Every structure is written in C-alpha cells, then in structure tokens.
Amino acid sequence: MDEFRKGRIGKGWAVTHPSGVPPAHCMLNIGYRLDPVLTISLHPLAVCGSQVFGTVILFYIFKMKNWDNEMVRKNTCKHDTSDSCSDSEETSDFEMPIPFYKRIIKKRRVLTESESDSSDSLESEENKTEVTSKQKKRENTFSWTQGDFQPVIHEFDDKNSGIKASVNRQSSILDIFQIFFSEELIEFIVEQSNKYYENDTRGDVYNSNVTTVSEMYNFLAVSMLMARIHKTSLSEYWSKDKLIRTESFGEIMSRDRYTLLLKILHFCDNNNENYDPIIKIRHILEKLKTSFKTAFYPYEKLCIDESLLLFKGRCYFKQCVPSKRSRFEIKSFVLCDNKTGYIQDLIVYSGANMMSEDIASKSIGKSGQIVMTLLEPYLGKGHTLVTDNWYSSPSLFLELHKNLTNAYGTVRKNKLGIPELNKNINEGEYIFCSTKNVLALKWMDKREVWMISTYHCPNMIDTNKIHYQTKEKIIKPQCIIDYNKTMRAVDKVDQILYTLNYTRKGLEWYKKFFFHLFDLAVSGRTHTCKSKGKSIDNEPFRLTQMHFPSPYVNNAAIRKNARRKCIVCRKHDRRSETHYECKKCDVGLCIYPCFEMYHTLLDY
C-alpha cells in the first residue's frame, strides 16, 4: 500500500493494484475512485453485507494517514540543512497531495519560511495601501470657521421662463397633449408593436389586423378614461350589466381589441444586441425627456427628489424600501420646477453602474453625478437648487457655486466635509459655521436639523405662528422656512399623478413604466394649460356644471343681510365677506370677479 498514490473519491472506478491484478476481497457494486493507481469496485455478488466495504475504507484511511505523516516528515526534511535528512532528499521527488479526509475538514498549505515571510510582507503592504486609500477618501479638505457669513448669490433672469411650446388659449387639449405624445412617437410605438406581433408572438394572441396610429390614440384615450372611472377588473369596463356598465368604452374600442393591444404593446426591437437595462423603454424615455425640456423653461428654483413607481414583478433593478408601505418600487430621480411642479428631466435608476466614472469628479460621489447630469442644461444661469440629505454635500455645493448655481438643502451630519457642531443647544436654538461660500447650520427642533446653503445668511425670521404651549412667537432660520416651501414641488407632482394613475397590475415592468411616463406627460399638459390660463377638468363638477349666485341666508340666525367669507379672497389672504354664495358648491363668493374665477379656473 505504500506505493499507492492518494486521490479523490468518485463513482465509476474499480480498485486496482499497481500490478494490475484487482484484489478479490474488494468487489462490490458501487465504485469509489481513490486515485488513478488505486480504485475500488464493489459487487454484491462477490461480497455479502457492507462490512467488507467499511473494512476496506478504514484500512485505506489508516494506511494513508501513516503514509501522509511519513511524507510530511520527508517534505519538512527536504528544506532542512541537517545531515539527518540528506537521504530523504534524494528519495522524495514529488510532494504528496492531502488525503480526502483532511481536505474535507480544512485545506492546508505548507509554506517555507521564505514564502511565509514574503506573503506576510505582501499582506501588510496591501493593508497599508487599503488604509491609506480609505484615509484619502475620508480626508476633510474643508476648514470651517465661526463668524458672520455673507453668501455670494448668483442672480437669475426669469424673462425666458415659462412655456415655450407653440400653444395659445385657442389650442385644444389634444394639441397640448401632442406636444409630448407627438404623431411621430405614436408611429414608432405602432411600428414596434406590429413588428413584435408578427415576429415574437407564439400564437397566444388572437389573429387580427395590425394596429394603426389612430387606433393607438384611441387605446391611450381608453387608458386615460380608466383612470377617471375606477372599476374592480378590466372586463367590467365593457360589462353590459345595467348597474355598472359604461357605454363609452364599447363605443371607442371592444374589450378583446383593447386586451390585444395591451398584450402586443412594445417599444423596441428585440434583435437589438446593445446591452442596456432599460432598452425596452429607452426610446420613449428619451423622446419624452426632450419634449419636457423644449416645452417649458423653468423658473429660478429647481428641486431634485426621488419618484417611486410601485412594482412587484420581475425587474432586477427595482428597489426594496422596507420602511415604506409599498416596498418594491422602480426609482427615478426627478428634476422639477418649484413654482409650477413641472417635471423638467428624470433619470431612471437601472443599477449601481448606471453612471460612468468619467462623467464627473469622484469627489462629489454618485449622488452628485446625478445632480450634475440633471442640471447640465441649466448650469451657469443663476438657478437655485434645493435637495434633500441624500444629494447634499459641501463638495457638490461648491461645484455648483463655481457653475453660477445657488443651492441649499438638508444634509446628513456624517457626510464628508460636514463640521462637528457638538455644542448642546435647546429647542429653537441654532449654531453655524462657514467655509468659502458654504454655510453649515444645525437647528434644534424636536430633533436636530442640519442644513447647508450657498444662498442664505444665518438669520432667524418670524413665522407668524405662536407656540401652542408657551404662547411665544415661533422663529426659525430662513433656510429652514425656504426649504419647507420649495420641497413641496415634488409632492405636488405626486398628488397629480395619484389622481391620474393609469398604471395597471399584471404588466411587465416596461409597460408599467410607459404608463408612468404617460402620467407625467398628462401632468405636463396640466401645467401647460395652467400657464396659458386654460382650465383642466381635474375637478369636473366645479368647472363644468352650471352655477348661479344666490343671496346668502343664515338659517341659524335668520336675519337679513347675512354675510359669508369669500373662498377666493381668503385664498389670496384678503379678508372679504359677501352677501352671495353658490348653493351647489356651498361656498361664499363675491359677485365679481371671484364667482367667475372660481368656476372657470383650475388655480383660482
């Protein structure tokens, strides 16, 4: 057995002696490979029971263990300079592999002293370089000082702000909608959908004619109408039940035709070999982003925030946010105009490598690269950016300040470059420091609030509110008040999208995201109409029904000349009482001009 080599155990081999004669006492049914020289084959016809198999294995382990100890001793002596090992040096020409019973427990490696020393030095060098690289990343290049701070504010000219598309008060709603979903874009959708229907379907759809541009517009109109009329299932929209039927759906398109178009809806060529996580929606996304930019130019203040689309299906770049009720979502980074809530641009999160390393400096990080990419068309024009604590950092704000762009927002206190403001302060107090053109401020509300700004002075202003316990006036830093006002722009967009919401369950991710973009286009139509003074039927009863003024009578106090507060004047912070009201709307309104404004304008 000393001449046997060690090897792996595996099926399909037979025990063989180096002489080529298989031992008669080792024949069983199942084969276990020990090595190319020694193998075992077990046949139940030759041996009864499993005791022989256990005896063979134990014998082999016992012999191999002794043999392994001998070979380790020989290999150790091979590198020894003593004469006692000189004989074993000549006989040991190869190094024995580790037997299987030791290899299962732990892989070991025999190193010489020189090899171990060199490996230790390599590991220490790698650790040193790793530590130094981390130190460089964490190195703080900002020197903060306490004292007065006067920001250098870049001025903005709003002469070019507003709608840029060729629309007027005589333009129809369809004309405004086609600014975003042009006939050219619909033709592309029709072309790709027909191609997908002809080439990629496998007989799982009904035989039918290809779709056309006019039919695709009808398909989108039906989808838009479904957001206004909510029903429990898709088939109920074409139900003939008198209690729930809606005849307009069947007049526009049949149920089977709508289902077919929804199934074959496609936006790219499947033969395209370019790797892009969002290739299935890329063309539509880029076209709409271009339309968003050309149709409207923003006012001074811009804000960047996240927009989340609920999706539980298969999509590898969807996000899981455990703190939210809808945990699985597709994330987009959205740039909005603060004054109108109009969406200027967006970036879809498609994985950790969605931003290339050579786009921007590594000092501003991934979040900073997203900000610089979204703001690229608006840099150098005096805009003011408002961000939350995921984007804000001193290095990013300095980079924006160099590009003639103001910025302010909340920040995490452990962000790179943020000073340590460790002084304990009471509720309502604040401390600050500054560096170059950046102000860092900590204000104590119910908890700490950290802000950085290149736009504000560190002053406190009155909020015109009184504390409900102490009855004292509430004062806050100017940057805190401005931040709370401006960051409501994205919330406005979310509110509008919630009322629209054309997305449906059970769709692939790219179809659901297409309807999300469709929502954004309709919200853009809303802002475009508001800019031109046209009303949109988001509140159809107030804006479309017939309303008449009538004298207000206070039934509780049954008296003549009773007055009621005007809802329009109250919205504009004017104190006004009127003798007239609208009984259908149950609101007080001045005869002129408030009654007409309330019933004709969406934003009165």
N, C-alpha and C positions, 0 to 999 in steps of 0.2 A: 504493500500500500504506500510505501514511501515514494515510489516512483510516480504515483498518480498526481495529476495536477488538479487544482481546485477550479471550480466554475459555477455558473448559475444553474439553478434547478428549473426545469421546464418540461412540458409534456412532449411526448413523441420521440423519446430517445430510449436506448437499451443499455443495460450495464455491460461493459466490455472490459476485459483485462488487456493490459498492454500487449500481451502475447497474441491477442485476437481471439482467445477462447472464452466464451461467456461462462461465468460460474453457474453451475447447475442449481445452486441453492438460492438464486436470486431471480426467479422467473415469476412475475405477476402480471396482471392485466394492464395497469396504468403505468405509463413510463414517466420518469423524472430524470431530467438531464442534470448530471453533476459536472461534467466537463467533456471536451472532445475525446479525452482518453478514457475516462471512467463514466459510464452511464448505466442506468438501472432500467430494466423492463420487467414488469410483474405480471404473471399469468396465473389466474386462479386454478387452471387445470393442473399445474405443476405443484402448487403450494396451497394448503388448506389453511384458512384463517389469515389474520392480519399480524400475527406475532412475528412472522419472518420479516415482514416489511419494517416493523419497528426495530427489530434486531439489526437489520442492515443499516438503517439510518443512524441508530445510536452508535453502531460500530464505526460508521464513517465519520460522525462528528467527533468521536473520541480520538480516532487516528488523526483527523485533520487538525484538531486542537493541539495535540502534541507536536505535529509536524509544523504548524504555524508558529508555535513558540520557538521551535528549533530554527526556523528560517528568519524570524525576527532577530534572534540572537546572532545569526550569521550576518544579517544586514547591518546590525549595530557594530559588529566587529569589523565590518568592511571598511568603516570610516575611522577605526581606531588605529593609532600608531604603534601599539604594543606588539611584541613578537608573538604573543599567545594567539593572536588572531590571524597570523600570516597564512596558515594552512587553509583556513576557511575562505580567505580572499580568493585563492586560486580556484576553489570548487564552486563558489556562488557566482554564476554568470548572469543570473536573472533575479528579479525581485518578485516574490510571490504575491499574488493578489489576496485581498482579505476574504475569508470564507463568508458564506452567505449568512450564517447565524450571527456573525458580528456585524455584517453590513446592514442587516435589518435594524439592529439596535442603534448604531451610530456609525457614520462614516468617519474614518480617521485618516490622517495624513502624517507620514513620518518625514520630518524635516531635519536637515543637518543644521548645525549651529550657524553656519554662514547664511543658509537660506532663511532661518528664523530671524536672524538679525536684520537681514535686508528687508524681509516682509514687515517687521516692526517699524523700521525706518520709513517704509512706504506708507504704512497706515498713519504714522504720526504726521508725515508731510501732508497726506490727504486731509487729515483732521485740521491741520493748521490752515490749509488753504480754504477749507469749508468754513472755519470760524472767521477767518479774515473776510471772506466774501459776505458772510452774514453781517459782520460789523460794518462793512461798507454800505450794505443795504440799509442798515439801521442808523447810519451816521446822520446826525442832525446838523444841517448846514445853516439853520436859521438862528439868529441872535435876537432874542426878544428883549425889549426894554419897556419900562413903565413910564407913563407921562402922557401929555396931550398928543392926540393923533388927528391930523387933518388929511383926509384922503384926497387923492388926485382923481377927480371924476371926469370921465370922458363924456362929452356932450353928444346927444343924439338928435338928429333932424328927422321929424316924422312927416315931412312933406310927401314922401313917396310911399308911406304906409297905407295899407288898405287893399281893397280888391283891385286886381289887375286884369281880370278876365273881361272880355267884351260883352257885358250884360248891362241891362238898364231896367227900369220899372216895367217896361212893356215885355220883357223877356218872360217866357213861360217857365214853369217848374222843370219841364223836360229839357229846355235849353240849358238851364243851370246844371241839371244832372249830367248832361252830356259833356260838360266841361271836364268831368272826372272819368265817366264811362263813355268815351267817345265811340263813334261808329267803327273807327279803326280797331279799337281794343275789342269790341264785340265781335268783329270779323275774325280776329285772331282766336278768340275763345271758340267760335263756331268751327273754324278750320281744325283746331286741335281736337275738339270733341268729336267731329266727324272722322278724323283720322284714327282716333282711339276706338271708335265704334266699329270701323271697318277692319282694323288690323289686330286689335288686342282683346276684343271680347270673345268669349268662347261659347257662344250660343246661349248664354244665360240671360239675354235680354230679348224682348220681342222684336220680330222683324219689322222694320219700319223705314221710312224715308229719313234722309239726313236732315239736320236742322238748318235753319236759316237765321239771318240777323234779326228780322222782325219777330220770329218765334222766340229767340233768345231774350229780346226785350220783354216779351210777354212773360217769359219764365221769371225774369227778375221782378217784374211787376207783381206777379202772383206771390213771389217770396216776400216782397215788401208788404203786401197786403196781409200776409200771415202774421206779421209782427203786430198788426193792429187788431186782429181778431184771433184771440187765443182759444185753441181747442186742444183736447187731450191727445189726439192722434192725427196723423196726416190724412187718413181716409175720411175723417169727419168733415173736412173742408168740402168734400164732394158728396156728403150724405144727403139723401132725399127725405130724411125724417123732417117733418114739419117743425118740430121743436128746435132743431139745431142746424137746419140747412142754411147755406149761404149761396144764393144762386149765381153770384158774380164769378165765383171760381170756375164753375162749369161753363159759363159763357165765354170765359177767356181761354181755357185750356182744360182738356179732360184729365182725369186722375192718372190714367195709365201713361199718357204722354208726359205729364209732369214728372212722374216717377222715372220714366226712361231718361229724360234729360238730366235729372239729378244723378242718375247712375253713370251716364257717359260723360258728365261734365269733366273736362280736362284742360290743362293749361300749359302743357309742354310736350315735346317729342320724346317718347320713351327710348328712342335709339340714340339719344344724346349721351355720349360717354364721359362728358366732363363731370368731375366729382364736385358736387355742391349739395350740402344738406337740404337746402330749400329750393332745389332746381325745379320742383314741381309747381312752385308759385313765384319763382324769381321774376319772370317777365311781367306778370301782373303787378307785382310789388313795385318794380322799378318804374313802370308806366304811371302808376298812381302817385308815387312819390314825386315824379316830375310834374304831374298835374297839380299836386298840393303846393309845390313851390312857385309855379308860374301863375296860379290863380290868385294868390294873396301874398302881400308882403307884410311881415309882422310889424307891430309897434315896438316901443322901446324894450319892454320887459319880456323875457323869454324864460320858460321853465322846462326842466327835464325831469321826467319821472318814469316809473315803470307802469306798463299796462299789461294786465294778465288776462288770458283767454282760457276759460275752463276747458280742459280736455283730458279724458281718462283713457283714451285709446292708445294705440301703438305709435310712439314717436320718441326717438331716443334722446332728443334734446329738450323734452318737456321738463319743467321744473317741479320739484316737490317742496311745498312750503307747509310744514306741519302746523304752523301757528294759525293758518287760515282755514276757514270752513271748507273752501274748495281748494284742496291741497295740490292737485295735479293740474298744471297750467302751462301754456306756452307764453313765454315772456317776450315783451317788446319794450325797447327804450324809445320814449316818445318825446319829441320837441314840440312844445305848444306856445302859442301866443297868449300872453297873460290876459290881455284886455278882452279878447273875444273867445278864447278857448279853442281857436282854430289849430288843427294839427299841421305843422309845417313839414315834419320829417319823422321817420322812425327807423329803427334797426331791430331786426328780429334776432333774438338770442338763438344761435344754432350750434352751440358747443363752446368749449373753453378756447378753441383755436380760431374763433371767428374773426379776431383782429390780428393782422400780421404784425410781427415785431418791428418792422421797419417803417410803420406808418408814423409813429410819434415817439417821443423820447420815453425811455423806460422809467424815468423819474416820476412821471405822472400816473403810471400804472394802467391797468386795463380800463378802469372806470374813467380815467382821464382821457384815454384814447377814444372812448365812446363819445365823450363830451366834445372833444375837438373835431371828430368826424361829423357830428350833427351840426356843429356851429360853423363849419368851414365856409359856407356861402355868406355868413353874417359877421365874420370877424372884421375888425378894423372900421366899424361903422357906429360905434358908441352904444351898442346894445347893453342891457343889463341882464345877466343870467342869474336865476335862482335855482338852487339844487338842494337835495336832502343830504343826509350824512354819509350815504354810500359814495357819492361823487366828490364831495368837497374835500379839498386838501390845500395847504398853503402853496405847494409847488404848482398845482393846477391853476389857482387863482393868480399867481404871479405870471404864469404863462399867458393867461387870458388878458391880464393887465398890459403885458407887452404888446398884445394884439388889439389894443384900444377897446377892450371889452370889460365892463364892470361885472362884479359877481358878489353874491353873498348867499349864505345858507348855513344850516346846521352842520355840525361836524362831530365825529367821534373823538373823544379825548385821547384815545390811544393811537390816533393817526400819526404818521411820520411827520415830524416838524411842529406838532402842536405843543405849546409850552405847558409846563406843570404849574397850574394855578391851584395850589394845595391849601390856600388860606380858607378857613372855615367862615362861611357867611350865612346870615339869616335869610329867611324868606323875604323876597322883594329886593335884596341887595345884589350887587354885581361887582366883579373885578375884571380888569382887562389889561392887556399889554399889546405892543405892536412891533412889527419889523418891516422895514422897507415900506411897502404900500399895503400891508395886510394888517387888519385889526383882529385880534382874538379876544373873545369875551365869554365869561361864564356868569350866568344869571341864575339865581336860586328861585325857582317857583315852588311847586310841591316837590320837585326834584331838580337836579342840575340840568341846565340847558346850555350847550356850548354852541357858539356861533363864530364864524369868521367872515370878514367882509372887506372889500376894497371900495365900498360905496358909502359907508356910514361913519359918522362920528360917534364916540362912546357917550351919548347923552340920553337922558331919560325924558319921556314925554307923558302927558296926562292922557289917559284913555277915556275920560268922561264917564267912568264907571266907579261905583262905590263898593267896597268890600262888604259882604253881607253880614259879617260878624263884627269887625272893628269899626265899620261905618266910615272908614277913611278912603280917600281917593286912591284909585289904583294907578300906579305909574309903572311903565315898562320901558326897556331900551327900545330905541327907534327901530333897530334892525329886527327885533323880535316881532313888533307890530307889522312891519312891512312884509316879513316872511309869511306870517299867518294870512295876510291878504292875498299875496301873489300865488301861493301854492294851492289855492283853490281852483286854479285854472284846469288842472288835470281832473279834479273832482267834478267840474262842470262837464267835461268830456265823458267821464264815466257815467254821469247821470243821464246824459243824452243817449249814450249807447245802451244803457239799461232799458230805456223806453223803446228803442228800436229793436235790437237783438234779433237779427234774422237767422242766427246760427241754430242748427238743429242737432239732435242727438243721433248717434249711429253713423256719422260721416267720417271719412278719412280725414287726417289732420289737415291736408292741403285744401280740401273743400271747405272745412270748417273755418280755416283761416281766410279763405277767399270771401266767405260771407262776413267775416270780421272786417276785412278791408271794405267790403260793401257798406257795412255800418259806418265806417269812417268817412266814406265818400258821401253818404247821405247827411252825416253831421256837418261835413264841409259845405254841402248845399244849403243847410240851415243857416250857417254863419254868413254865407254869401248873400242869401236873401235878406238877412237882417241888415247887412251893410248897405243894401240898396233900398231899405225901407219896406220890403215886401213881407207879408205875413205868411207863416207856415202853419199848417193845421196840426200842430202838436197839442193844442187844446181846442178841438173842433167845436165844442158847444159854445164856448165864449166867442169864437171868431167867425162862426158860420151861421148861427141861428139868428132869427130876427129879435131884436131887443128894443124896448121903448122905455123912455124915462117916465117916472110917475112920482107924485108928491109923497114924501116920507111921512108916515103916521106912526107915532109911538103908541102902540096899543096898551102898554103898561101904564103910561101916564096920561092917556087920552087927552091930548092937548093940541092946539093948533100951532102951526109954525115950528113943529119939531125938527130938530137938526140931526144930521148923521155925519161922521167923519168920511171924507173922500179918500178912497183907497189909492188913487193915483197921486194925489198931493202928498199923502203920507209916505209913499214910496220915495218921493223926492224930498223928504224931510221938510215939507211945508205943512203948517198947521192950518187946516181949512175944514169948515163944516158947511154942509149943503142941505137944502130942503128936499133934494131929489135922490132917487135911488133906482136901481134896476132890480125889479122883483124876481126875474128869472135867475139872475146871478146872486141876488141877495147881498148887494154891496152898495154903499153910498158913493155917488158920483156927481161931480159938478157938471152942469149942462154943457158948458164949453170951456176948454176943449177935452176935458177928462173923459166924458162919456164916449166920444168918438175914438179917442186914443185907446181906451180900454178894450173896445170891441173890434178894433181893426189892426192893432199892432201886437206882435208876439211879445216884444220887450217894450212895454209902455213906460 
